[in-house]
Amino acid sequence: MITVRLSRRIIFHNKRLANLLLLLHHGIAAADFHAARLQDTLYAIAGTWSAARNGDSVMEYTQLLKTRAAVILLLPFFGDSASTLAQSPASTALPSLTKPHEYVQKRVSSYDRTGANADARPIPVGQTLTLLDEAGPGTITHVWITISDDEPYHLKKLVLRMYWDGDESPSVEAPVGDFFGLGTGDYFPFQSAVLAVASDKALNSFFPMPFQKHARITVTNEGKGPVDSFYFNIDYQAYAKPLPPDTLYFHAQYRQGMPAPGWTNQWQSNSEPQVDQKKNLNGDGNYVWLEAKGSGHFVGVTMSVLQNQDGWWGEGDDMFFIDGEEKPSINGTGSEDYFLGAWDFGGHPFSYAFFGAPVVGAEFAGSRSSVYRFHLDSPIPFTKSIRATIEHGHANHRSDDYSSVAYWYQTEPHAPFPTLPTVEQRLPRLHPVGGPGNSIK
């Protein structure tokens, strides 16, 4: 509960600002608010509050309203699946609650079919558990999973796959932990608009996942021991009418560079001239989040870094190559900048609706960091192809371990995914790459 004290001396001379304040305060947003006008007005309100005196608790309330505004800005992106956000950690209200819905709400879960309380499923070694196998048309709006398994790094050893409309090639393939943003292989809580990990070890996805004919979701145990208890709830909307023909399908792809090979290990500082003055205009040697062909849009990435070397890992720029570009049309200024932090994240973890760094390690070999960025405010479109990348260190001079999951929507068919690395290749461990803080010279 956020306690707010508003000074009685604050006078809203503009009646529209006053009315919007009331709307936001009660979690209601009129459907005809334009996103830009809403955001501008919100910051105007925040600016009015900043003049308040007598110890008014302005900042906390401003943050609350910004969170609600972020949800409102999401609604046009999700379209008819905006009801997904009713369960989102960032959501407190939905305008669509006053409107009738034409879908049938359904759920597939691991509940005990006998009516008893054994609501989990085991997964023997090497076996695959089918979580969902349903006919369309429909849209998955929420996936919840929790796992009881004592095997270390089981989040890296269980593989999640999703198949749409009978395709034998998965549109989603990633270790369970990485898909839900837990790329370090450990559990930690965070919340965003589309992914969240709650206490204790509760994995949630709110990505809308439409399917026209059929949907199938599986989890495969590639660990050394059986999974004792795998719980799941998958909520979806079943439709009587086909999806629009231009509906894009959800995709997610795991990649890793362990290590992402740097061009030298003969360096001691990121600011050395040989490092700082190195040129990289075409992304040569960049770590690749995604290479996709077809038509669609990129909506975000989760990424984890295990440092093999001392110093700040995040001097690398993000670079996006759209529709076969030789040079990126989108080029960033640094890794923490792309993930919407600054100055090495200040050494502090944070998580917000569209961006975050839930784990921020010290700048030494062996430290781990985990970050995410979702372009829900403005997905990155492509009509033929996309290559989404980031440098590992400036101009790729560092050799840290990277792993990531890219999320995007596109038409089918999709290009084949890279072969998923083996379990042993996926497990986090330091590599002898040389450089500062590494034993190999």
C-alpha positions in Angstrom: 0.0 0.0 0.0 1.4 3.4 -1.0 0.6 6.2 1.4 0.1 9.6 -0.3 -0.1 13.0 1.3 -1.1 15.7 -1.2 -0.8 19.3 -0.1 -4.1 21.1 0.0 -2.4 24.1 -1.5 -1.9 22.3 -4.8 -4.5 23.8 -7.1 -5.2 22.3 -10.5 -6.1 25.3 -12.6 -6.5 23.1 -15.6 -9.7 21.0 -15.1 -8.5 18.4 -17.6 -5.4 17.7 -15.6 -7.5 17.4 -12.5 -9.9 15.0 -14.2 -7.1 12.9 -15.6 -5.5 12.7 -12.2 -8.8 11.2 -10.8 -9.0 8.8 -13.7 -5.4 7.5 -13.2 -5.8 7.5 -9.4 -8.8 5.1 -9.7 -7.1 3.0 -12.4 -9.4 4.0 -15.2 -8.2 5.2 -18.7 -10.6 6.5 -21.3 -10.3 4.5 -24.5 -9.8 7.6 -26.7 -6.7 8.9 -24.8 -3.9 9.2 -27.3 -0.6 7.7 -26.0 1.5 10.8 -26.5 -1.1 13.2 -25.0 -1.5 10.8 -22.0 2.2 10.7 -21.4 2.7 14.5 -21.8 -0.2 15.1 -19.5 1.1 12.7 -16.9 4.4 14.4 -16.8 2.7 17.7 -16.5 0.9 16.4 -13.5 4.2 15.1 -12.1 5.7 18.6 -12.7 2.8 20.2 -10.8 3.3 17.9 -7.9 7.0 18.6 -7.8 6.2 22.1 -6.5 4.4 20.7 -3.5 5.8 21.5 -0.1 5.3 20.4 3.5 6.8 17.0 2.9 4.3 15.7 0.4 5.0 12.2 -0.8 5.1 13.1 -4.5 7.7 10.7 -5.9 6.1 7.5 -4.9 2.7 8.5 -6.2 4.3 9.7 -9.5 5.9 6.3 -9.9 2.6 4.6 -9.3 0.9 6.7 -12.0 3.8 6.1 -14.4 3.4 2.4 -14.0 -0.3 2.7 -14.7 0.4 4.9 -17.7 2.8 2.2 -19.0 0.0 -0.3 -18.9 -2.4 2.0 -20.8 0.3 2.6 -23.4 0.6 -1.2 -23.9 -3.1 -1.7 -24.8 -2.8 -0.7 -28.5 0.1 -3.2 -28.9 -1.8 -6.1 -27.5 -5.0 -5.3 -29.4 -7.8 -7.8 -28.6 -5.4 -9.6 -26.2 -5.2 -6.5 -24.0 -7.1 -8.5 -21.3 -3.8 -10.4 -20.9 -2.7 -7.4 -18.9 -5.4 -7.9 -16.3 -3.1 -10.3 -14.7 0.2 -8.5 -15.5 2.3 -7.3 -12.5 2.2 -3.8 -13.9 -1.6 -3.8 -14.4 -4.1 -2.3 -11.9 -7.1 -1.8 -14.2 -8.5 -2.5 -17.6 -10.9 -0.4 -19.6 -12.1 -3.6 -21.4 -13.7 -4.8 -18.1 -16.9 -2.9 -19.0 -17.2 -4.6 -22.4 -18.5 -8.0 -23.3 -16.0 -10.6 -24.6 -16.6 -13.1 -27.4 -14.1 -15.7 -26.3 -14.4 -18.7 -24.0 -11.9 -18.7 -21.2 -10.1 -22.0 -20.8 -7.2 -23.4 -18.7 -5.0 -26.4 -19.1 -3.2 -27.3 -15.9 -1.4 -30.1 -14.0 -4.3 -30.5 -11.5 -5.0 -34.0 -10.1 -7.6 -35.6 -12.3 -8.7 -37.9 -9.5 -9.8 -34.9 -7.4 -7.1 -35.4 -4.8 -4.2 -33.0 -4.1 -1.4 -34.5 -6.2 -1.4 -31.5 -8.6 2.1 -31.9 -10.1 3.5 -34.0 -12.8 6.9 -35.8 -12.7 9.3 -35.7 -15.6 11.7 -38.7 -15.8 15.2 -38.3 -17.2 15.2 -37.8 -20.9 11.4 -37.6 -21.1 9.1 -34.9 -22.5 6.0 -33.7 -20.7 3.2 -32.2 -22.9 1.8 -29.2 -21.1 -0.8 -28.1 -23.8 -2.2 -29.8 -26.9 -5.2 -27.9 -28.0 -7.1 -27.1 -31.2 -7.5 -23.5 -32.3 -8.4 -20.8 -33.0 -7.2 -19.2 -29.7 -4.7 -17.1 -27.9 -2.6 -18.2 -24.9 -2.6 -15.2 -22.5 -0.8 -16.5 -19.5 1.7 -19.3 -18.6 2.5 -20.1 -15.0 5.1 -22.7 -13.9 6.7 -23.7 -10.7 9.2 -26.6 -10.2 10.3 -28.7 -7.3 13.7 -30.1 -8.2 16.8 -30.3 -6.1 19.2 -30.8 -9.1 21.5 -27.8 -9.5 20.8 -25.6 -12.5 17.6 -27.4 -13.4 16.5 -24.2 -14.9 19.2 -24.7 -17.6 18.4 -28.4 -18.0 14.7 -28.3 -18.7 13.9 -27.2 -22.3 10.6 -25.4 -23.2 9.2 -25.7 -26.7 6.1 -24.3 -28.4 4.6 -25.3 -31.7 1.9 -23.5 -33.7 -0.5 -24.9 -36.2 1.1 -28.3 -36.6 4.6 -27.1 -37.5 7.2 -29.7 -36.6 9.8 -26.9 -36.0 9.3 -25.1 -32.7 8.5 -21.4 -32.7 9.8 -21.3 -29.1 12.9 -23.2 -27.9 14.8 -22.2 -24.8 15.8 -23.5 -21.4 12.9 -22.9 -19.0 14.8 -20.5 -16.9 16.2 -18.4 -19.8 12.7 -18.1 -21.3 11.4 -16.6 -18.1 14.4 -14.2 -17.7 16.4 -16.4 -15.3 19.5 -16.8 -17.5 22.0 -17.1 -14.7 20.5 -20.5 -13.8 19.3 -19.3 -10.4 16.0 -18.0 -9.2 15.5 -14.3 -8.4 12.3 -12.2 -8.3 11.5 -9.5 -10.7 8.5 -8.1 -12.5 8.0 -6.7 -16.0 4.9 -6.2 -18.2 5.3 -9.6 -19.9 7.6 -11.7 -17.7 7.6 -12.0 -13.9 9.1 -14.2 -11.2 7.2 -14.1 -8.0 7.9 -15.6 -4.5 8.6 -18.4 -4.3 10.0 -19.7 -7.7 6.8 -18.8 -9.6 7.4 -18.3 -13.3 4.9 -16.2 -15.2 4.6 -15.1 -18.9 1.9 -12.7 -20.2 3.0 -12.7 -23.9 -0.1 -13.2 -26.1 0.4 -16.3 -28.1 -2.2 -16.7 -30.9 -2.7 -19.9 -32.8 -5.1 -20.6 -35.7 -5.3 -24.4 -35.9 -3.4 -25.9 -33.1 -1.0 -25.2 -30.2 1.4 -27.6 -28.5 3.7 -26.8 -25.5 6.3 -29.3 -24.2 9.1 -29.5 -21.5 11.9 -31.9 -21.9 14.1 -33.1 -19.0 17.7 -33.1 -20.1 19.1 -33.3 -16.6 20.7 -36.2 -14.7 17.8 -36.9 -12.4 14.0 -36.9 -12.5 11.9 -33.8 -11.8 9.7 -34.7 -8.9 7.0 -32.1 -9.3 6.3 -29.8 -12.2 3.3 -27.6 -11.8 1.7 -25.6 -14.5 -1.3 -23.4 -15.4 -1.8 -22.2 -19.0 -4.7 -19.8 -19.6 -6.0 -19.3 -23.1 -9.0 -17.8 -25.0 -10.9 -20.0 -27.4 -12.6 -18.3 -30.3 -15.5 -19.3 -32.5 -14.2 -17.4 -35.5 -10.8 -17.7 -37.2 -8.0 -15.2 -36.3 -7.4 -12.4 -38.8 -5.2 -13.6 -41.7 -2.5 -11.1 -40.9 -2.1 -12.4 -37.3 1.6 -12.7 -36.3 2.8 -15.6 -34.3 4.9 -15.5 -31.1 8.5 -16.7 -31.2 11.3 -17.0 -28.7 14.9 -18.2 -29.4 17.8 -19.0 -27.1 21.3 -18.2 -28.0 24.6 -18.2 -26.2 28.3 -17.3 -26.6 30.2 -19.2 -23.9 32.5 -17.4 -24.2 31.7 -14.6 -26.7 35.3 -14.5 -28.1 37.1 -11.2 -27.9 39.6 -10.1 -30.5 42.4 -9.8 -27.9 43.2 -10.7 -24.3 46.2 -8.3 -24.1 44.4 -5.5 -22.3 44.0 -4.3 -18.7 41.4 -1.5 -19.0 38.4 -0.7 -21.1 39.8 2.8 -21.6 43.1 1.7 -23.2 43.6 3.4 -26.6 43.8 0.1 -28.4 40.4 -0.8 -27.0 38.7 2.6 -26.9 39.7 3.6 -30.4 38.9 0.3 -32.1 36.3 0.8 -34.9 33.2 -1.4 -35.5 30.8 0.0 -38.0 29.2 -3.2 -39.4 28.8 -5.4 -36.3 31.6 -7.7 -37.1 32.0 -10.2 -34.3 28.9 -9.0 -32.4 27.0 -11.3 -30.1 23.8 -12.2 -32.0 20.5 -12.1 -30.2 18.4 -13.0 -33.2 18.6 -13.7 -36.9 15.1 -14.1 -38.4 13.6 -14.2 -41.9 10.1 -13.2 -42.8 7.8 -10.3 -41.8 7.2 -9.3 -38.3 8.6 -7.2 -35.4 11.1 -7.6 -32.6 9.7 -7.1 -29.1 12.6 -7.7 -26.7 15.3 -9.7 -25.2 16.5 -11.1 -21.8 20.2 -11.6 -21.4 22.6 -12.8 -18.8 26.4 -12.3 -18.5 28.9 -14.3 -16.5 32.1 -12.3 -16.4 35.3 -14.1 -17.4 37.3 -10.9 -17.0 37.5 -8.0 -14.5 36.0 -4.6 -15.3 32.7 -3.3 -16.7 31.3 -5.8 -19.2 28.8 -3.3 -20.8 30.7 -1.0 -23.1 29.2 -2.8 -26.1 26.7 -1.1 -28.4 23.4 -2.6 -29.6 23.1 -2.8 -33.4 20.0 -3.8 -35.4 20.2 -4.7 -39.1 16.8 -4.6 -40.8 16.0 -6.3 -44.1 19.5 -7.1 -45.1 21.3 -3.8 -44.1 25.1 -3.9 -44.2 25.3 -1.2 -41.5 22.8 -0.9 -38.7 20.0 1.5 -38.9 19.6 1.3 -35.2 22.9 1.8 -33.2 23.1 2.3 -29.5 25.7 3.9 -27.1 26.4 1.1 -24.6 24.9 -2.0 -23.1 23.5 -0.4 -20.0 22.1 2.3 -22.2 20.2 -0.2 -24.4 18.7 -1.8 -21.2 17.7 1.8 -20.2 20.0 2.1 -17.3 23.1 4.3 -17.1 26.6 4.4 -15.6 27.1 0.7 -15.0 23.6 0.6 -13.5 25.1 2.3 -10.5 25.8 -1.1 -9.2 22.2 -1.5 -8.1 19.5 -4.0 -9.4 16.1 -2.7 -10.6 13.1 -3.9 -12.6 10.4 -2.0 -14.4 7.6 -2.7 -16.9 9.7 -2.4 -20.1 13.3 -2.7 -18.8 15.4 -3.8 -15.9 18.6 -5.3 -14.5 17.4 -7.6 -11.7 20.9 -8.9 -11.1 23.9 -6.5 -11.1 27.2 -8.1 -10.3 30.4 -6.6 -9.1 32.9 -5.8 -11.9 35.1 -8.8 -11.4 35.6 -12.2 -13.0 33.0 -14.6 -11.8 30.3 -12.0 -11.3 26.9 -12.4 -12.9 24.4 -9.9 -14.3 20.9 -10.3 -15.8 19.1 -7.7 -17.8 16.0 -7.3 -20.0 14.4 -4.8 -22.5 11.0 -5.0 -24.1 10.1 -2.7 -27.0 6.4 -2.9 -26.3 6.1 0.9 -26.7 7.5 0.6 -30.3 8.3 -2.9 -31.6 11.0 -3.0 -34.3 9.4 -4.0 -37.6 11.1 -6.0 -40.4 9.6 -7.1 -43.8 12.3 -9.5 -45.0 14.8 -10.1 -42.2 16.3 -8.9 -38.9 19.6 -9.3 -37.3 19.6 -8.1 -33.7 23.1 -7.9 -32.0 25.2 -6.4 -29.3 28.9 -5.9 -28.9 30.6 -7.8 -26.0 32.8 -5.0 -24.8 33.6 -2.0 -27.0 34.2 -3.4 -30.6 34.0 -6.9 -29.0 37.3 -6.8 -27.0 35.9 -8.8 -24.1 35.4 -12.6 -23.7 32.6 -12.9 -21.2 29.8 -15.6 -21.3 26.6 -14.4 -22.8 23.2 -16.2 -23.0 19.9 -14.7 -24.1 16.4 -15.2 -25.3 15.0 -13.0 -28.1 11.2 -12.5 -28.4 9.5 -11.5 -31.6 6.3 -11.9 -33.6 6.3 -12.9 -37.3 4.5 -14.6 -40.1 5.0 -18.4 -40.6 7.0 -20.2 -41.8 10.0 -19.1 -39.7 13.7 -19.8 -40.5 15.2 -22.8 -38.8 16.6 -22.2 -35.3 20.3 -22.8 -34.5 20.9 -26.2 -32.9 20.3 -25.9 -29.1 23.6 -26.3 -27.2 24.0 -29.4 -25.1 23.3 -29.2 -21.4 27.0 -29.2 -20.5 27.5 -26.3 -23.0 24.7 -24.4 -21.3 25.9 -24.6 -17.7 27.5 -21.4 -16.3 31.2 -21.7 -15.6 34.3 -19.6 -15.9 36.4 -20.0 -19.1 40.1 -19.6 -19.3 40.2 -16.7 -21.8 43.0 -14.6 -20.4 42.8 -10.9 -19.8 42.4 -9.0 -16.5 41.3 -11.3 -13.6 41.6 -14.5 -15.7 44.4 -17.0 -14.9 45.3 -17.7 -18.6 47.6 -15.1 -20.1 
